[in-house]
Amino acid sequence: MNKKKYKRPRNFNSNILKIAGSLIAIGLLFYFSLGYFGQTGAQDRRFEQNVGRDLMIAGPEAALHPTGSKNAEGTETGGPERINGLNGFITPSTDYIDPFEQHEVLEYITHEVKPGESLWAISNLYGRRQYTIASANYDLLRRYNSLPVGIELRIPNRDGVVTELSHGQTLSDIYLAYGVSPDEILEFNELDDAGRLSVGQELFIPGAEPLNRFALRFDHGNNSDYIWPLPVDNPRITSGFGDRIHPVKEREIFHTGIDIAAAHGKKAYSARDGRVNFVGVIPGYGNVVTVIHSNRYKTLYAHLLEQLVRPNQFVEQGQPIGRVGATGYATGPHLHFEIRRSGNPVNPLEYLPDR
């Protein structure tokens, strides 16, 4: 008997089901992939639209003031929109620095100013203090006297203050000014040896705060290299520069500086970076501090209750140098302030910022 090879008949129904199942699986995969990437793209577009659109500050007058404050008519301007899960504030879509990450060394990213942004809003974007961003971009902001759209700001990864090393200044001087140890400054700036520091070298002082808020103002008017030696918005001059009747001697004497009204014991600040060259008593002037600056200029602070610096100490602009008193020939507490060029007194009002 011949045996024939048995051939199993094809199952057409089974093949059709397999093909249909494959097509359905491919379709579902495509559907869910499209939904995922579409949702991500929509989030990115919403993200980009929010940045800048909801930060409603523009113009030089408002550029350094926060949103959410009242305008001239007393109307609330509103603040930046908040998004949950993003550290409380809108964040840039790229190069974001986690404000809670405190890196061991200095790092910067750049931020391009968008329409409607303010210094306050930008500081919130990155979790930095306003003075940190202002200090890191001081020359740029001072040049424009505002916050123009399109400029790029440096955003550091820590709060602190940026300073440039001056001639003769040491890390010990910086420690006396800001209270941050030389070792910490060197480590954070990735510097090996303090002896290799050079004049004009930029240093970031981690954790430091501005010595005086007026040192970071950008509305100096005449773009002065000096700041007012007393922290008041509108200094009151009780006696100007030039001829006057002396209040104690009661005769006409040339007044070599200006007298600025101030409360007894209020701190007086160095009007400019420089080196202290005298701390002591001068007849008539009482307790005095003098500071030598570049280009043969010197400032003098008199009638002090006490001096807060020592000779040969380098002081930063805005660093406290004494407390207001009434020592010497004075009828009450005030600060006598002088600017001298090559030893000759000049009118301080021609060098100080506009009031």
C-alpha positions as CSV (number, residue, x, y, z in Angstrom):
1,M,0.0,0.0,0.0
2,N,1.4,3.3,-1.1
3,K,1.6,5.9,1.7
4,K,1.1,9.4,0.6
5,K,2.6,12.3,2.5
6,Y,-0.1,14.0,4.5
7,K,-0.4,17.8,3.9
8,R,-2.3,19.9,6.5
9,P,-4.8,22.1,4.8
10,R,-4.2,25.8,5.1
11,N,-6.2,27.7,7.8
12,F,-7.2,30.9,6.1
13,N,-9.2,32.2,9.0
14,S,-6.2,31.9,11.4
15,N,-3.9,33.9,9.0
16,I,-6.4,36.7,8.6
17,L,-6.7,37.0,12.3
18,K,-3.0,37.3,12.8
19,I,-2.7,40.0,10.1
20,A,-5.6,41.9,11.6
21,G,-4.1,41.7,15.1
22,S,-0.7,43.0,13.9
23,L,-2.4,46.0,12.2
24,I,-4.4,46.8,15.3
25,A,-1.3,46.7,17.5
26,I,0.7,49.0,15.1
27,G,-2.3,51.4,15.0
28,L,-2.5,51.5,18.8
29,L,1.2,52.1,19.1
30,F,1.1,55.0,16.6
31,Y,-2.0,56.5,18.3
32,F,-0.4,56.5,21.8
33,S,2.9,57.8,20.5
34,L,1.3,60.6,18.6
35,G,-0.7,61.5,21.7
36,Y,2.4,61.6,23.9
37,F,4.6,63.7,21.6
38,G,1.7,65.9,20.8
39,Q,1.0,66.6,24.5
40,T,4.8,67.3,25.1
41,G,4.9,69.7,22.2
42,A,1.8,71.5,23.5
43,Q,3.4,71.8,26.9
44,D,6.6,73.3,25.4
45,R,4.5,75.8,23.4
46,R,2.6,76.8,26.5
47,F,5.8,77.1,28.5
48,E,7.4,79.4,25.9
49,Q,4.3,81.6,25.7
50,N,4.2,82.1,29.5
51,V,7.8,83.2,29.8
52,G,7.8,86.9,29.3
53,R,4.1,87.2,28.5
54,D,3.0,87.2,32.2
55,L,5.9,89.3,33.6
56,M,4.4,92.7,33.0
57,I,7.2,95.2,33.5
58,A,8.8,97.4,30.9
59,G,10.6,100.7,30.7
60,P,13.6,102.1,32.7
61,E,11.5,103.4,35.6
62,A,9.9,100.1,36.3
63,A,12.8,97.9,35.2
64,L,14.1,97.3,38.8
65,H,10.8,97.1,40.6
66,P,8.7,94.0,41.1
67,T,5.5,93.1,39.4
68,G,2.7,92.8,41.9
69,S,3.4,96.4,43.2
70,K,1.1,99.3,42.7
71,N,1.5,101.7,39.9
72,A,1.1,105.5,40.0
73,E,-2.7,105.2,39.9
74,G,-2.6,102.8,42.8
75,T,-3.6,99.7,40.7
76,E,-2.1,96.3,41.3
77,T,0.0,95.3,38.4
78,G,0.0,91.6,39.1
79,G,2.8,89.1,39.6
80,P,4.4,86.3,37.6
81,E,2.2,83.3,36.9
82,R,3.0,80.3,39.1
83,I,3.2,76.7,37.9
84,N,3.1,73.8,40.4
85,G,6.1,71.5,40.5
86,L,8.5,74.1,39.0
87,N,9.9,75.5,42.2
88,G,7.0,78.0,42.4
89,F,7.9,80.0,39.3
90,I,8.0,79.8,35.6
91,T,11.4,78.5,34.5
92,P,13.3,78.7,31.2
93,S,12.9,75.6,29.1
94,T,16.7,75.1,28.7
95,D,19.8,75.6,30.9
96,Y,17.8,75.8,34.1
97,I,19.7,76.0,37.3
98,D,18.0,74.3,40.2
99,P,17.9,77.1,42.9
100,F,18.3,74.5,45.6
101,E,21.5,73.0,44.2
102,Q,24.5,74.7,45.7
103,H,27.4,73.8,43.5
104,E,30.9,73.8,45.0
105,V,32.4,75.9,42.3
106,L,31.2,79.0,40.3
107,E,29.1,78.4,37.2
108,Y,27.2,80.9,35.0
109,I,24.5,80.5,32.5
110,T,23.1,83.3,30.3
111,H,19.6,84.7,30.2
112,E,18.3,86.8,27.3
113,V,15.9,89.5,28.5
114,K,12.5,89.1,27.0
115,P,9.7,91.7,26.5
116,G,8.0,92.4,29.8
117,E,10.6,91.0,32.1
118,S,12.1,92.8,35.1
119,L,15.1,92.2,37.2
120,W,12.8,91.0,40.0
121,A,11.0,88.5,37.7
122,I,14.3,87.2,36.3
123,S,15.7,86.7,39.8
124,N,12.6,84.6,40.7
125,L,13.0,82.5,37.5
126,Y,16.3,81.3,38.7
127,G,15.9,81.4,42.5
128,R,18.5,84.1,42.9
129,R,18.4,87.4,44.8
130,Q,18.1,90.6,42.8
131,Y,21.4,91.9,44.1
132,T,23.2,88.8,42.9
133,I,22.1,89.3,39.3
134,A,22.6,93.0,39.6
135,S,26.1,92.5,40.9
136,A,27.1,90.0,38.3
137,N,25.9,92.3,35.5
138,Y,26.6,95.7,37.1
139,D,28.6,97.3,34.3
140,L,26.1,96.2,31.7
141,L,23.0,97.4,33.6
142,R,24.7,100.6,34.6
143,R,25.6,101.3,30.9
144,Y,22.0,101.0,29.8
145,N,20.4,102.5,33.0
146,S,17.5,100.1,32.4
147,L,16.8,96.5,31.4
148,P,16.6,96.5,27.6
149,V,15.1,93.6,25.7
150,G,17.7,91.3,24.1
151,I,20.6,91.9,26.4
152,E,22.2,88.7,27.9
153,L,22.5,88.6,31.7
154,R,24.9,86.3,33.6
155,I,23.1,84.1,36.1
156,P,25.4,82.5,38.8
157,N,24.6,79.3,40.6
158,R,24.9,80.9,44.0
159,D,23.8,84.0,45.7
160,G,26.6,86.4,46.4
161,V,28.5,89.5,45.2
162,V,30.9,90.0,42.3
163,T,33.9,92.3,42.9
164,E,37.1,93.2,41.0
165,L,40.4,93.1,42.8
166,S,41.9,96.5,43.1
167,H,45.5,97.6,43.4
168,G,46.9,96.6,46.8
169,Q,43.7,94.8,47.8
170,T,44.0,91.4,49.4
171,L,41.7,88.6,50.3
172,S,42.0,89.6,53.9
173,D,40.6,93.0,53.0
174,I,37.7,91.3,51.2
175,Y,37.1,89.2,54.4
176,L,36.9,92.4,56.5
177,A,34.4,93.8,54.0
178,Y,32.1,90.8,53.4
179,G,32.9,88.3,56.2
180,V,33.7,85.5,53.8
181,S,36.9,83.5,54.4
182,P,39.8,83.7,51.8
183,D,39.8,79.9,51.6
184,E,36.1,79.8,50.7
185,I,36.6,82.5,48.0
186,L,39.5,80.7,46.5
187,E,37.8,77.3,46.5
188,F,34.5,78.6,44.9
189,N,36.4,80.6,42.2
190,E,38.6,77.5,41.5
191,L,41.8,79.4,42.4
192,D,44.8,77.6,43.9
193,D,46.9,80.5,45.3
194,A,46.0,83.9,46.6
195,G,49.5,85.1,45.5
196,R,48.5,84.7,41.9
197,L,45.6,87.1,42.0
198,S,46.0,90.1,39.7
199,V,44.6,93.7,39.7
200,G,41.2,93.8,37.9
201,Q,40.6,90.1,38.4
202,E,36.9,89.3,39.0
203,L,36.0,87.4,42.1
204,F,32.6,86.0,43.1
205,I,32.1,86.3,46.9
206,P,29.7,83.4,47.7
207,G,27.0,84.1,50.2
208,A,27.9,87.8,50.5
209,E,25.4,90.6,50.5
210,P,25.9,94.1,49.0
211,L,27.7,96.4,51.4
212,N,25.2,99.1,50.6
213,R,22.2,99.0,48.4
214,F,23.1,102.3,46.8
215,A,26.2,100.7,45.4
216,L,24.0,98.7,43.1
217,R,21.8,101.6,41.9
218,F,21.7,102.1,38.1
219,D,20.0,105.5,38.1
220,H,23.1,107.6,39.1
221,G,22.1,110.3,36.6
222,N,25.6,111.6,35.9
223,N,27.0,108.1,36.0
224,S,29.1,108.9,39.0
225,D,32.0,106.8,40.3
226,Y,30.9,107.8,43.8
227,I,27.9,107.0,46.0
228,W,26.5,109.1,48.8
229,P,28.3,108.3,52.0
230,L,25.0,108.0,53.9
231,P,22.2,105.6,52.9
232,V,19.4,108.0,52.3
233,D,17.2,108.5,49.2
234,N,17.3,112.3,49.4
235,P,20.4,113.5,51.4
236,R,19.8,116.8,53.2
237,I,22.7,119.2,52.9
238,T,22.9,121.5,55.9
239,S,25.9,123.4,54.7
240,G,27.3,123.5,51.2
241,F,30.8,123.9,49.7
242,G,32.3,127.3,49.7
243,D,32.3,130.5,51.8
244,R,30.0,130.5,54.8
245,I,29.7,131.8,58.3
246,H,31.1,129.1,60.6
247,P,28.4,128.0,63.1
248,V,30.9,127.8,66.0
249,K,33.5,130.5,65.2
250,E,30.8,132.8,63.8
251,R,33.0,134.3,61.1
252,E,33.3,133.7,57.4
253,I,35.4,130.6,56.6
254,F,35.7,128.6,53.4
255,H,33.9,125.3,53.8
256,T,36.0,122.6,52.2
257,G,33.2,120.0,52.0
258,I,29.5,119.5,52.6
259,D,27.6,118.7,55.8
260,I,25.0,116.0,55.5
261,A,22.3,115.7,58.1
262,A,22.2,112.3,59.9
263,A,21.1,110.7,63.1
264,H,23.7,110.2,65.9
265,G,25.3,106.8,65.5
266,K,24.2,106.2,61.9
267,K,26.8,104.4,59.8
268,A,28.8,106.3,57.2
269,Y,30.0,104.5,54.1
270,S,33.0,104.8,51.8
271,A,31.9,106.7,48.8
272,R,34.3,104.8,46.5
273,D,36.8,101.9,46.6
274,G,40.1,102.8,48.1
275,R,42.7,102.4,50.8
276,V,42.3,104.0,54.3
277,N,45.3,106.3,54.9
278,F,44.3,108.0,58.1
279,V,42.3,107.1,61.1
280,G,42.5,109.6,64.0
281,V,41.7,113.0,65.3
282,I,42.1,116.4,63.5
283,P,41.5,119.6,65.5
284,G,38.1,121.0,64.4
285,Y,37.2,117.9,62.4
286,G,37.1,115.6,65.4
287,N,37.3,111.9,64.6
288,V,38.3,111.5,61.0
289,V,38.7,108.8,58.4
290,T,40.4,109.6,55.0
291,V,40.4,107.2,52.0
292,I,42.8,107.4,49.0
293,H,41.3,106.6,45.6
294,S,42.8,106.3,42.1
295,N,43.7,109.4,40.0
296,R,45.0,111.4,43.0
297,Y,41.5,111.6,44.7
298,K,40.8,111.4,48.4
299,T,37.7,111.4,50.5
300,L,37.4,112.7,54.1
301,Y,34.7,111.8,56.7
302,A,34.7,114.0,59.8
303,H,32.9,114.6,63.1
304,L,32.6,110.8,63.5
305,L,31.4,109.2,66.8
306,E,33.8,106.3,66.1
307,Q,35.8,104.9,63.2
308,L,35.2,101.3,62.0
309,V,38.3,100.8,59.9
310,R,42.1,100.8,60.4
311,P,44.9,102.5,58.5
312,N,46.1,100.7,55.2
313,Q,42.9,98.7,55.1
314,F,41.3,98.5,51.6
315,V,37.6,99.4,51.6
316,E,35.0,98.6,49.1
317,Q,32.5,101.2,47.9
318,G,29.6,101.2,50.4
319,Q,31.6,99.6,53.2
320,P,31.0,101.1,56.6
321,I,33.9,103.3,57.7
322,G,32.5,105.0,60.8
323,R,29.4,106.3,62.7
324,V,28.0,109.8,62.6
325,G,28.8,111.9,65.6
326,A,29.4,115.5,66.7
327,T,33.1,115.5,67.6
328,G,35.3,118.5,66.9
329,Y,33.6,121.8,66.0
330,A,30.0,120.7,65.5
331,T,26.7,122.0,66.9
332,G,25.0,118.6,66.4
333,P,25.5,115.2,64.8
334,H,26.2,115.3,61.1
335,L,28.7,114.0,58.5
336,H,31.3,116.4,57.1
337,F,32.3,114.9,53.7
338,E,35.1,116.1,51.4
339,I,36.5,115.1,48.0
340,R,40.0,116.3,47.3
341,R,42.0,116.1,44.1
342,S,45.8,116.3,44.5
343,G,45.2,117.7,47.9
344,N,42.8,120.5,46.9
345,P,39.2,120.4,48.0
346,V,36.5,120.2,45.2
347,N,32.8,120.5,45.4
348,P,31.5,117.0,46.2
349,L,28.1,117.7,44.5
350,E,29.9,117.8,41.2
351,Y,31.0,114.2,41.7
352,L,28.2,112.5,43.6
353,P,25.1,111.1,42.0
354,D,22.1,113.4,41.4
355,R,19.8,113.5,44.3
